[in-house]
Amino acid sequence: MKVFLTLIKKEFWHVLRDKRSLVILLGLPIVMMLLFGFALTNEVKNSEVLILDFSKDQASQTLIDRIDHSEYFSIAGNLSSEKEIVSSFRKGKSRLAIIFPQDFQNSISHEKKAQIRLVADASDPNTANIVINYASAIIRDYQNELNEEKKLPYTINLETKMLYNPQLKSAFNFVPGVMTLIMMLLGAMMTSVSIVREKETGTMEVLLVSPMKPILVVLSKAIPYLLLCFTDIILILLMAVFVLGMTIQGSLVLLLAESILFIITTLSLGLLISTIASTQQIAMFISLVALMLPSLIFSGFMFPIENMPIPLQVISNLIPTKWYYSIVRSVMVKGLGFEYVIKPTLILIAMTLAYLFIAIKKFKIRLA
């Protein structure tokens, strides 16, 4: 046991002396959280809007003021003709143009109806839909105020409620996704590179002929990365709560326990990669390229799995990130208990055991 602890201490000192490893282990989570939190968010705010007001009356000006004072829009300018809309979109100066017809207020007061045209730049369809929905919501609020004192023979009132994320903050989606991607990449990459580095330098064979069992040699190299990855989890959660204002709805103990399980899964996968790769470059290539793309696509973080063809949905079941992302969303966002995450937990345990079995078997064959 004393030799085992000495090897763990040696690996810790190796990581601490390697500035590049420290930057990757501690810097990557911070950078990704800041990027997704403030730069890559799917919320659309302060979109520049062009106004084409043929009416120029009090009603149109009231609506324009409300649009300008919302957090989603800022008035970029007033147009004199519809031809200017296309030229402005081509220059990328705005995302949306709002056209008020002539006699807008008169139409509302006497004819009880009026039409407002919304023209959006749909070169980015998702953003176009979002800004259209934001503008439509502001206009509907204004319309409801006008109809507040009027009673219609038949009225259908709609009440909508957003569970778990009433403010539709993107942090509720990307924080679990960032946790998933970082743990997959760091756990698998750092473990595989560490073991392959020992093989390249010839020191792994020296360790394996020592009195220690081969499995303890491998564990001594994996445990430091387990602790460092767990530190990253704590760092991500602290940033989510205190920087991004996100609350952890479920049990923190359950969330941390499931995170430890997933870290062990990624470390086992890294051990499996180390049995395949002969050089550090190959190990890093497999970890970054071969793992990152499937993890991103099939986790459900960026793309809904239910929208994929059936064969791809089947393949997604083989990707560990899908199950961990489901667990984090259920516990962290929805506040669910262990009984709701038993299935993905058992699947991760099964994957971990499978990775370890194959890796240890191939590891003994390669270094016999």
N, C-alpha and C positions, 0 to 999 in steps of 0.2 A: 504493500500500500504506500510506503514511503517513496518508493521509486515511481509509482503511478502519480502521486501528487507532485513529484519533482518534474515529471514530463509535462504535466498540466501547467505548472509554473513557467517552465521553459517556453511553452507555446504562447503563454500570455506575454512574456517579455519579448518574444519575437514579433508579435502583433504590435505591441506598444512602440517598439523601435522602428517598425515599418510605417513611415508617415503616409505612404500611399494607401496602405490597408486601413489606417485610421480615418483618412479622408473618405474612403468609400463606406466604411462601416458607420461613421457618425455624421459625415457631411451629406451623404446621399439622402437620408430620410428628411433632414431639414430642408434641403433644396427642393425635393419633390413636394413636400407639404406646402412650402411657400409658393411654388409654381402653380400647383393645383388650387391652392387657396385664393390666390390673388391674380393669377395670370391666365390659367387654363380653365377657369370656372365656366360652366355653361349658362350662367345667368347673364342677361343682357341688360346693361345699365348705361345711362347717359348716351343713348343712341341719338345721333343728330337727325333732326326732322326738318323737312322743308314744308312750308305752308303756301298754298295757293288759295287765297281768300277772295272770291268774286263778290262776296256779300259785304264784308267789312261792317257788320252790325254788332250789336251788343252780344247777341247769342254766340256768334262765331268767335268773338274776342274772349268771351268767358271760357269757351272750350279750349282755345289756344293757350290761355293762361294756365289752365289746369294741366294741360299736357306739358307745358314748359316747366311747371313747378313739381312735376312728378320726378321720382328718382330714376325713371327709366328713359326719359327723353330730355333733350335740350334743343331749342329752336335754332337751327343753323342759318335760316334766312327766309325771306319771303320772295315768292316767285310772281311773275307777271303773266306767264303762259305755260301751258302743259309741255311745250317743246323743251323748256329748260329742265324738266324733270329728268329726261333721258340723258342730257349732257352732264347733269350733276351726278347721276348714278355712274356714268362712264368714268368720271374723275374720282369716284369713290368718296365723295364728300358727304354722303348721307345714306341711310338705309331705308328711309320711309318718306313719302310725300303725302300730305293730307290736303284734299281739295274740297273746299266749301262752295256750294252752288250759290247763284244769285238769289237774293231774297230769302236767305236761310231762316232768319228770325220770323219773317212774315209767313213762311210756309209752316213753321212749327205752330205759330199762334192761330192761324186761320184754317189751314188745311190739315192740321194735326199730324203732319208727316213731313219729313225732309230726308234728303239723301246726302251722305258724306262718302266721298270716295277715298279709299286708302290704296296707295300704290307703293309696293315694296320691291326692293332689289332682291330677287330670288336666286341670284347666283349662289348664295348660301341659303338653301331652302329651310334649314332648321332655324337659323336666325330670322329669316323672313317671317316664318310662322310665329315665332316668339314676339317680335315687335308688333305684328298685326294683332295678336291676342292682347297685348298690353294696351295698345291704342283702343281696341274695341271695348275693353273693360272700362276704360276712362269714359268713353262715350256712353256706354250703357249706364254707368253711375249717374251721369248727367241726365240721361233720359228718365231714369227712375225718379229722380228728384222732380222733374217736370210732371210726371204722372202720379205723384204722391197723393194728391187730393182728388184724383179722378177715379171713379168706380166704374169698372166695366162689367157687363152682364156675366161674363165668365172669365175667371182669372186663374191662371196656373202659376203658382209660386214655386220656384226651384230653390232649394237650399243645398249648398255644397259644403263638404267638410273634408279636409285633407288630414288623414291620420298619420301619426308618427313624424311628419315633417310639414306642419301647417304653413310655414313661410316659404316652402319649396327651396330651401337652401341647398346649394350643390355640395356643401361639405358633408351632408348626410350620405352622399353617394361616394364621393372620392376618398374620404378618410378610410373607410373599409377597403376600398380598392388600392389605395397607396400602401396600406399595411400589408395587403396580400402580395402585391408585386415586390415590395422591398424585401419581405421575408423570403420569398421564393428565390430571388436573385442572389441576395447576400448569403443566405444559408447554403445554397447549392454551390455557388461560385467559390466562396472563401474556403469551404471544406475541401472541395475537389482540387483547387489550386494548391492548398497547403500540403495535401498528401502527395500530389504529383511532383511538387517541388522536392520533397524528400526522396522520391524515386530518381529524379533527374540527378541529384547530387550524390546519390548512392548511400545516403544515410538511413533510408528506410530498411534496407537489408541488414544494416548494423543493428538497428533497433529490434528487428524481428528475431535475430539470433540471440538476443539478450534473454535473461530468465523470465521476463514478462511474456504473458500470452499475447498473440497478435491482436486479439480483440481489444485488450486493454491499451495497446499502443495506439490503435485507431481512436478509441474513446478519449484518450488523453489529448488528441488533436482536435476532437469535435467539441468537447466540453467548453473550452474558452469561447468558441464561436456561438455556442448555445447561450452563454451568459451575455455576450456582446449583442446578439440579436434580440435577446430579451430586454436589454437596455434600450435598444432602438424602439421596441414596442412602447416602453414607458415614455420615451421621448416623444413619439408620435401622439400618444394619448394626451400628454401634457400640452403639446402644441394645439391639438384639436380643441381642448377645453379652454385654455387660457388665451390663445391667439385667435382661433377661429370661432370661439363662442359656441361650440358644440357640447351638448350634454350626453353623458353615458346613461342611457335609460335602464339598462339591465344590470346584472350582477358583475361588478368589477372582478371579483375572484374567478367567476366562471369564464369571463373574457380572457383573463390572463392565463388560466389553465388551458383553454383551447388554443391560445397563442403558443404556449410552450409545446403542445402537441404538434402544431403545424411546423414549428421550428425544428423539432426532431424529425418530422417528415422530410423537410428540405435538406437537413443534414444527411439523412439516409440517402436521399437522392444524390447529394454531392459525393457521398462515398461510392455510390454506383457509377457516377461519372468518372471518378478517379480510377476505377478498374478498366474503363474503356480508353481513356485518354493516356497518351504516352508523354505528352509535353504540357507545360503550363498554358501555352497558347491554345492548344486544342481544347483543354479543359475550360478555359475562359470562353472560347468560341461557342462550345456546346452550352455553357451556362447562360451566356448573354443572348445568343441568337436562337438556338434551338429551344430554349425554355421561355424566353421573354415573349416571343410572338404568340405561342399557344396559350401562355398564361394570360396575356392581354386579351386575346380574342375569346377564349372559352371560359373565362372567369365570370362573365356576366357584368363586369365592371363598365366596359365601354359599349358593348353590344349585347342586346337582349338575346339570350340563348333560345328562348321560345320562338323567335323569329327565324332561326336558322333551319336549313333543311334537316330532315330526320337523321341522315348519316352523320352530320356534324354534331347534332345533339347527342348522339350515342358516343362520339369521340370525346365530347366535353366531359363525360362521366369519368374518363381516365385521367383528367387533369386535376391535381390536388387543389389548385387555386379556386376552382369552382366551389368546392365544399367548404373551404375556409372562409371565402367571401360570403357564402350563405350564412355561416355561423356568426360572423362578425356583424352582419346586418341584422340578424335575428336578435342577438344579445344587445348590441350597442345601440341600435336605432329603434327597434321595436320593443325592447325590454322583455323579451321572452326568456323562459327558464330552460333548464337542461333538457326537460322532456321534449322540447321542440327541436333540439339539435342532436338528438341521439343518433339518428341515421347518418348525417354527415360526419359525426365524431367517430362512429364505428368504421366508416369508409376510410377515414384518414388513418385510423389505427391499422386497418388491414393493408393499406398502401405502405405504411411505414414498415410493417413486418415483411412485406414482399420485397421492398427495396433492400432492407437489411439482409434478408436471406440470400438474395441474388448477389449482392455486393460482396458479402463475406465469403460466399462460395467461390466467386470468381477471383476475389482478392487472394485467397489461399493458393489457388491454381497458378496465378501469375507470379507469386513470390515464393513458391515452394522451393 
